[in-house]
Amino acid sequence: ASGNVQVTGSRTYSTGANYIYNGSAPQVTGNGLPSTVNNLEVANAAGLTLTSATTVNGTLTLTNGTLTLNGNNLTIASGGSISGGSSSSYVKTDQDNAGMLVRQGVSTTTVTFPVGRSA
């Protein structure tokens, strides 16, 4: 097991569940986070790093801290949305190991993608 949720034996995480990463030390999703989740929230000033490609069917909430893609795609499903975001809470990428923030489907509403990278 890897990441911030670790147990011995088998573990099962629901694709219909909501996942909140909060705390005060940097966190990683590890291999326990399903590839598809309902809602995902980053509420950790030290940040969260994706370990693999992830799809959010509901809402990606950027409350506090950055969500580093780490070369993985983060997909917001056609019925999903992004909430929050600020100069200190956004989806983070870099030139060397970018990953992409992807929006599925066609939307007639304006979607703001809070994406950036450290200098």
Buried (B, 14 or more C-beta within 10 A) or exposed (E): EEBBBEEEEEEEEEEEEEBEBBBEEBBBBBEBBBEBBBBBBBBBBEBBBBBBBBBBBBBBBBBBBBBBBBBBBBBBBEEBBBEBBEEEBBBBBBEEEEBBBEBEEEEEEEEEBBBBBEE
